[in-house]
């Protein structure tokens, strides 16, 4: 061996050792897996209302912006519903206005009715009192007329007896003709006075009957006035009922407004718009097709917000932490790498979220290394051309150092 070779041999050995050490350090600080895919938001766009498809403004794989019109449903039925709801709201508002006006009007009217009915009761009671006084006076006049009648009848009877006594005497010329004529005239005057007294009695009795009728009429008026007062005293209940009707009318207004709002929403739902920027896929609707509420029309894939779901073995998670840098190699792009970082680690293994989770409580347990999903988020601006598509296979590497 030459001297020159012996001179460089230790240096080469040291360089090889350093290279191996560096390689070990480099690769020991990485955790990689090819069980990873690009994931993203895929929105299934469905119809909120049913109807006939009038127009379709997109096709498969077309890029759209948030708010772009995707599909139009025939809106005539929903426009009619809006017009009907608007008319019902106008009717309810008019009814509510009338009911609102009735409340103060009823309060004023009932208060006035109470005052009027109270005055009517007092007036009726005064009329009853006056009628009773008039009846007492009529009865007193009747008693006086009857007393005078008895007096005049007694005077007439005495005058008649005087005439009867003088009649035989005038025939015998025992008394003068003048004396006899005076007795006859006195008898006639007494009978006339008795007849007049009898007429007074009849008139007094008629006055008593009239007074009794007035009492009956006054008492009936008092009863009616009391009934009117009792009815008027229900004013608080009447006002409360009017207010209840006004509140019910206002509730119908709110109900009609809600119905109009719902009809307006349904009319707006007849135009299906994009909820976010994305690319249309799986279009499953055609013009003229009749659809039902909730029926899927197409899918909208949001390419501006994608991430990687990397399924790491449970034995690889020891050094993986949230926030660590990562690189993603995409198979479809010839192994092109994209910068990313660890966003989160799933709280359970993928098997626990499967349709039929593994049941190891049997006697035939075979230990299988489980995988835990780790979410890697791309760094801002890593994919400005939106080449990453949900579902692409990738190799994810987390830099644990």
VEXTOR-942057 format. One record per residue (C-alpha): x, y, z; residue in three letters. Coordinates in steps of 0.25 Angstrom, whole numbers, always signed. Last residue first. Layout:
<atoms>
ATOM   east  north     up    r
ATOM      X      Y      Z  Ala
...
</atoms>
This chain:
<atoms>
ATOM   east  north     up    r
ATOM   -148    +66    +60  Unk
ATOM   -161    +58    +57  Unk
ATOM   -162    +62    +42  Unk
ATOM   -175    +55    +38  Unk
ATOM   -175    +48    +24  Unk
ATOM   -188    +46    +17  Unk
ATOM   -188    +38     +4  Unk
ATOM   -199    +41     -5  Unk
ATOM   -211    +34    -12  Unk
ATOM   -221    +44    -18  Unk
ATOM   -235    +43    -12  Unk
ATOM   -238    +58    -11  Unk
ATOM   -231    +65    -22  Unk
ATOM   -218    +73    -22  Unk
ATOM   -215    +81    -34  Unk
ATOM   -222    +94    -29  Unk
ATOM   -212   +103    -36  Unk
ATOM   -208   +110    -24  Unk
ATOM   -204    +98    -17  Unk
ATOM   -195   +101     -5  Unk
ATOM   -200   +115     -4  Unk
ATOM   -203   +114    +11  Unk
ATOM   -196   +101    +17  Unk
ATOM   -204    +88    +15  Unk
ATOM   -211    +82    +26  Unk
ATOM   -208    +68    +31  Unk
ATOM   -218    +61    +39  Unk
ATOM   -214    +48    +46  Unk
ATOM   -222    +36    +45  Unk
ATOM   -218    +24    +55  Unk
ATOM   -214    +11    +50  Unk
ATOM   -215     -2    +58  Unk
ATOM   -204    -13    +58  Unk
ATOM   -211    -26    +59  Unk
ATOM   -211    -36    +71  Unk
ATOM   -218    -49    +68  Unk
ATOM   -229    -52    +78  Unk
ATOM   -236    -66    +76  Unk
ATOM   -242    -67    +90  Unk
ATOM   -252    -56    +87  Unk
ATOM   -252    -42    +94  Unk
ATOM   -245    -37    +81  Unk
ATOM   -257    -31    +75  Unk
ATOM   -253    -22    +63  Unk
ATOM   -262    -11    +59  Unk
ATOM   -273    -14    +49  Unk
ATOM   -276     -1    +42  Unk
ATOM   -262     +5    +44  Unk
ATOM   -260    +16    +54  Unk
ATOM   -253     +8    +64  Unk
ATOM   -244     +2    +53  Unk
ATOM   -239    +15    +49  Unk
ATOM   -232    +17    +63  Unk
ATOM   -237    +27    +73  Unk
ATOM   -236    +41    +77  Unk
ATOM   -230    +45    +63  Unk
ATOM   -218    +54    +63  Unk
ATOM   -218    +68    +59  Unk
ATOM   -212    +79    +50  Unk
ATOM   -198    +73    +47  Unk
ATOM   -191    +82    +36  Unk
ATOM   -190    +83    +21  Unk
ATOM   -180    +86    +10  Unk
ATOM   -184    +79     -3  Unk
ATOM   -175    +69    -11  Unk
ATOM   -176    +64    -25  Unk
ATOM   -175    +49    -26  Unk
ATOM   -179    +49    -41  Unk
ATOM   -192    +57    -39  Unk
ATOM   -202    +46    -37  Unk
ATOM   -193    +39    -27  Unk
ATOM   -193    +52    -18  Unk
ATOM   -182    +53     -8  Unk
ATOM   -186    +61     +5  Unk
ATOM   -176    +67    +14  Unk
ATOM   -178    +70    +29  Unk
ATOM   -174    +80    +40  Unk
ATOM   -178    +78    +54  Unk
ATOM   -190    +86    +59  Unk
ATOM   -197    +75    +67  Unk
ATOM   -187    +64    +71  Unk
ATOM   -182    +51    +65  Unk
ATOM   -171    +45    +74  Unk
ATOM   -178    +32    +79  Unk
ATOM   -188    +31    +68  Unk
ATOM   -181    +22    +59  Unk
ATOM   -184     +9    +67  Unk
ATOM   -199    +12    +66  Unk
ATOM   -197    +11    +51  Unk
ATOM   -200    +24    +43  Unk
ATOM   -212    +26    +35  Unk
ATOM   -210    +39    +28  Unk
ATOM   -222    +48    +25  Unk
ATOM   -217    +59    +16  Unk
ATOM   -223    +73    +14  Unk
ATOM   -232    +81     +4  Unk
ATOM   -238    +94     +5  Unk
ATOM   -237   +102     -9  Unk
ATOM   -242    +90    -16  Unk
ATOM   -256    +90    -11  Unk
ATOM   -264    +79    -18  Unk
ATOM   -278    +82    -21  Unk
ATOM   -287    +69    -23  Unk
ATOM   -300    +69    -31  Unk
ATOM   -315    +69    -30  Unk
ATOM   -318    +61    -18  Unk
ATOM   -333    +60    -14  Unk
ATOM   -336    +67     -1  Unk
ATOM   -349    +72     -6  Unk
ATOM   -354    +64    -18  Unk
ATOM   -350    +65    -33  Unk
ATOM   -358    +65    -46  Unk
ATOM   -349    +65    -57  Unk
ATOM   -351    +75    -69  Unk
ATOM   -337    +79    -70  Unk
ATOM   -327    +68    -65  Unk
ATOM   -322    +64    -51  Unk
ATOM   -311    +55    -46  Unk
ATOM   -298    +64    -47  Unk
ATOM   -287    +55    -41  Unk
ATOM   -277    +67    -40  Unk
ATOM   -277    +82    -40  Unk
ATOM   -264    +89    -36  Unk
ATOM   -263    +98    -24  Unk
ATOM   -265   +112    -18  Unk
ATOM   -276   +112     -7  Unk
ATOM   -291   +110     -5  Unk
ATOM   -294   +109    -20  Unk
ATOM   -308   +114    -23  Unk
ATOM   -321   +106    -25  Unk
ATOM   -332   +115    -30  Unk
ATOM   -346   +109    -25  Unk
ATOM   -341   +111    -11  Unk
ATOM   -344   +126    -12  Unk
ATOM   -358   +123    -15  Unk
ATOM   -358   +114     -3  Unk
ATOM   -352   +125     +6  Unk
ATOM   -363   +135     +1  Unk
ATOM   -374   +125     +5  Unk
ATOM   -367   +123    +19  Unk
ATOM   -367   +138    +21  Unk
ATOM   -381   +139    +16  Unk
ATOM   -385   +128    +26  Unk
ATOM   -377   +135    +37  Unk
ATOM   -384   +148    +34  Unk
ATOM   -398   +141    +34  Unk
ATOM   -395   +135    +48  Unk
ATOM   -390   +149    +53  Unk
ATOM   -403   +155    +48  Unk
ATOM   -411   +143    +54  Unk
ATOM   -405   +147    +67  Unk
ATOM   -409   +161    +66  Unk
ATOM   -423   +157    +63  Unk
ATOM   -423   +148    +76  Unk
ATOM   -417   +160    +84  Unk
ATOM   -429   +169    +79  Unk
ATOM   -439   +158    +82  Unk
ATOM   -433   +157    +96  Unk
ATOM   -433   +172    +97  Unk
ATOM   -448   +172    +94  Unk
ATOM   -451   +161   +104  Unk
ATOM   -444   +168   +115  Unk
ATOM   -452   +181   +111  Unk
ATOM   -465   +173   +112  Unk
ATOM   -460   +167   +125  Unk
ATOM   -457   +180   +131  Unk
ATOM   -470   +186   +126  Unk
ATOM   -479   +175   +133  Unk
ATOM   -484   +187   +141  Unk
ATOM   -492   +191   +129  Unk
ATOM   -500   +179   +129  Unk
ATOM   -503   +180   +144  Unk
ATOM   -507   +195   +141  Unk
ATOM   -516   +191   +130  Unk
ATOM   -522   +181   +139  Unk
ATOM   -524   +191   +150  Unk
ATOM   -530   +201   +140  Unk
ATOM   -540   +190   +135  Unk
ATOM   -544   +187   +149  Unk
ATOM   -546   +202   +152  Unk
ATOM   -554   +203   +139  Unk
ATOM   -563   +191   +144  Unk
ATOM   -564   +198   +157  Unk
ATOM   -568   +211   +151  Unk
ATOM   -578   +204   +142  Unk
ATOM   -584   +197   +154  Unk
ATOM   -584   +210   +162  Unk
ATOM   -591   +217   +150  Unk
ATOM   -601   +206   +150  Unk
ATOM   -604   +208   +165  Unk
ATOM   -605   +223   +162  Unk
ATOM   -615   +221   +151  Unk
ATOM   -623   +212   +160  Unk
ATOM   -623   +222   +171  Unk
ATOM   -628   +233   +162  Unk
ATOM   -639   +224   +156  Unk
ATOM   -643   +222   +171  Unk
ATOM   -643   +237   +173  Unk
ATOM   -651   +239   +160  Unk
ATOM   -662   +229   +165  Unk
ATOM   -662   +235   +179  Unk
ATOM   -664   +249   +173  Unk
ATOM   -675   +244   +164  Unk
ATOM   -682   +239   +177  Unk
ATOM   -680   +252   +184  Unk
ATOM   -687   +259   +172  Unk
ATOM   -698   +249   +172  Unk
ATOM   -700   +252   +187  Unk
ATOM   -699   +267   +185  Unk
ATOM   -710   +265   +174  Unk
ATOM   -719   +257   +184  Unk
ATOM   -717   +268   +195  Unk
ATOM   -721   +279   +185  Unk
ATOM   -733   +271   +181  Unk
ATOM   -737   +269   +195  Unk
ATOM   -735   +284   +199  Unk
ATOM   -744   +287   +187  Unk
ATOM   -755   +278   +192  Unk
ATOM   -754   +284   +206  Unk
ATOM   -754   +298   +200  Unk
ATOM   -767   +294   +192  Unk
ATOM   -773   +289   +205  Unk
ATOM   -771   +301   +212  Unk
ATOM   -776   +310   +201  Unk
ATOM   -788   +302   +200  Unk
ATOM   -792   +305   +214  Unk
ATOM   -794   +294   +224  Unk
ATOM   -806   +287   +230  Unk
ATOM   -813   +289   +217  Unk
ATOM   -818   +274   +218  Unk
ATOM   -810   +270   +205  Unk
ATOM   -798   +278   +209  Unk
ATOM   -798   +270   +222  Unk
ATOM   -798   +257   +215  Unk
ATOM   -786   +262   +207  Unk
ATOM   -778   +268   +218  Unk
ATOM   -773   +255   +224  Unk
ATOM   -769   +249   +211  Unk
ATOM   -762   +262   +208  Unk
ATOM   -754   +262   +221  Unk
ATOM   -751   +247   +219  Unk
ATOM   -745   +251   +205  Unk
ATOM   -737   +262   +211  Unk
ATOM   -731   +253   +222  Unk
ATOM   -727   +242   +211  Unk
ATOM   -721   +253   +203  Unk
ATOM   -713   +258   +215  Unk
ATOM   -708   +244   +219  Unk
ATOM   -704   +242   +204  Unk
ATOM   -697   +255   +205  Unk
ATOM   -689   +251   +217  Unk
ATOM   -686   +237   +212  Unk
ATOM   -681   +243   +199  Unk
ATOM   -673   +253   +207  Unk
ATOM   -666   +241   +214  Unk
ATOM   -664   +234   +201  Unk
ATOM   -658   +246   +195  Unk
ATOM   -648   +248   +207  Unk
ATOM   -644   +233   +206  Unk
ATOM   -642   +234   +191  Unk
ATOM   -634   +247   +193  Unk
ATOM   -625   +240   +203  Unk
ATOM   -623   +228   +194  Unk
ATOM   -619   +237   +183  Unk
ATOM   -609   +244   +192  Unk
ATOM   -603   +230   +196  Unk
ATOM   -603   +226   +181  Unk
ATOM   -596   +240   +178  Unk
ATOM   -586   +237   +188  Unk
ATOM   -583   +223   +183  Unk
ATOM   -582   +229   +169  Unk
ATOM   -572   +239   +174  Unk
ATOM   -564   +228   +180  Unk
ATOM   -564   +219   +168  Unk
ATOM   -560   +231   +159  Unk
ATOM   -548   +234   +169  Unk
ATOM   -544   +220   +168  Unk
ATOM   -545   +220   +153  Unk
ATOM   -536   +233   +153  Unk
ATOM   -526   +227   +162  Unk
ATOM   -525   +214   +153  Unk
ATOM   -524   +222   +140  Unk
ATOM   -513   +231   +146  Unk
ATOM   -505   +218   +149  Unk
ATOM   -508   +213   +135  Unk
ATOM   -503   +225   +129  Unk
ATOM   -490   +225   +137  Unk
ATOM   -488   +210   +134  Unk
ATOM   -491   +212   +119  Unk
ATOM   -481   +223   +119  Unk
ATOM   -470   +214   +125  Unk
ATOM   -475   +203   +115  Unk
ATOM   -473   +213   +103  Unk
ATOM   -460   +218   +107  Unk
ATOM   -454   +204   +109  Unk
ATOM   -460   +199    +97  Unk
ATOM   -455   +210    +88  Unk
ATOM   -441   +208    +95  Unk
ATOM   -441   +193    +91  Unk
ATOM   -449   +194    +78  Unk
ATOM   -437   +202    +71  Unk
ATOM   -428   +190    +73  Unk
ATOM   -438   +180    +68  Unk
ATOM   -440   +189    +55  Unk
ATOM   -425   +189    +53  Unk
ATOM   -423   +174    +56  Unk
ATOM   -434   +171    +45  Unk
ATOM   -427   +180    +35  Unk
ATOM   -413   +173    +39  Unk
ATOM   -420   +159    +37  Unk
ATOM   -425   +163    +23  Unk
ATOM   -412   +168    +19  Unk
ATOM   -405   +156    +24  Unk
ATOM   -415   +147    +16  Unk
ATOM   -412   +155     +4  Unk
ATOM   -397   +153     +5  Unk
ATOM   -398   +138     +8  Unk
ATOM   -407   +137     -5  Unk
ATOM   -396   +144    -13  Unk
ATOM   -385   +136     -7  Unk
ATOM   -392   +123    -10  Unk
ATOM   -395   +127    -24  Unk
ATOM   -380   +130    -26  Unk
ATOM   -377   +116    -20  Unk
ATOM   -386   +110    -30  Unk
ATOM   -379   +118    -42  Unk
ATOM   -365   +116    -38  Unk
ATOM   -361   +105    -48  Unk
ATOM   -347   +100    -42  Unk
ATOM   -334   +106    -46  Unk
ATOM   -321    +99    -44  Unk
ATOM   -307   +104    -42  Unk
ATOM   -307   +119    -40  Unk
ATOM   -294   +125    -35  Unk
ATOM   -294   +129    -21  Unk
ATOM   -280   +124    -17  Unk
ATOM   -272   +122    -30  Unk
ATOM   -273   +111    -40  Unk
ATOM   -263   +102    -47  Unk
ATOM   -269    +92    -57  Unk
ATOM   -265    +77    -55  Unk
ATOM   -279    +73    -59  Unk
ATOM   -288    +83    -65  Unk
ATOM   -294    +96    -60  Unk
ATOM   -306   +105    -62  Unk
ATOM   -318    +95    -62  Unk
ATOM   -331   +101    -65  Unk
ATOM   -346    +98    -62  Unk
ATOM   -345    +86    -53  Unk
ATOM   -360    +82    -49  Unk
ATOM   -363    +83    -34  Unk
ATOM   -359    +80    -20  Unk
ATOM   -353    +89    -10  Unk
ATOM   -340    +89     -2  Unk
ATOM   -333    +82    -14  Unk
ATOM   -319    +76    -11  Unk
ATOM   -305    +79    -13  Unk
ATOM   -296    +69     -7  Unk
ATOM   -284    +76     -2  Unk
ATOM   -270    +70     -3  Unk
ATOM   -260    +76     +6  Unk
ATOM   -246    +71     +5  Unk
ATOM   -237    +59     +6  Unk
ATOM   -224    +55     +0  Unk
ATOM   -220    +41     +4  Unk
ATOM   -210    +33    +13  Unk
ATOM   -206    +19    +15  Unk
ATOM   -192    +22     +9  Unk
ATOM   -187    +25    +22  Unk
ATOM   -174    +32    +28  Unk
ATOM   -169    +36    +41  Unk
ATOM   -156    +44    +41  Unk
ATOM   -145    +47    +51  Unk
ATOM   -138    +33    +50  Unk
ATOM   -136    +36    +35  Unk
ATOM   -127    +49    +37  Unk
ATOM   -120    +44    +49  Unk
ATOM   -117    +30    +43  Unk
ATOM   -112    +37    +30  Unk
ATOM   -103    +47    +38  Unk
ATOM    -97    +35    +45  Unk
ATOM    -95    +28    +32  Unk
ATOM    -88    +40    +26  Unk
ATOM    -80    +43    +38  Unk
ATOM    -75    +28    +38  Unk
ATOM    -72    +29    +24  Unk
ATOM    -64    +42    +25  Unk
ATOM    -56    +36    +37  Unk
ATOM    -52    +24    +28  Unk
ATOM    -49    +33    +16  Unk
ATOM    -39    +41    +26  Unk
ATOM    -33    +29    +31  Unk
ATOM    -30    +24    +17  Unk
ATOM    -25    +37    +12  Unk
ATOM    -10    +35    +17  Unk
ATOM    -10    +20    +15  Unk
ATOM    -13    +23     +1  Unk
ATOM     -2    +33     -1  Unk
ATOM     +8    +24     +6  Unk
ATOM     +6    +13     -4  Unk
ATOM     +0     +0     +0  Unk
</atoms>
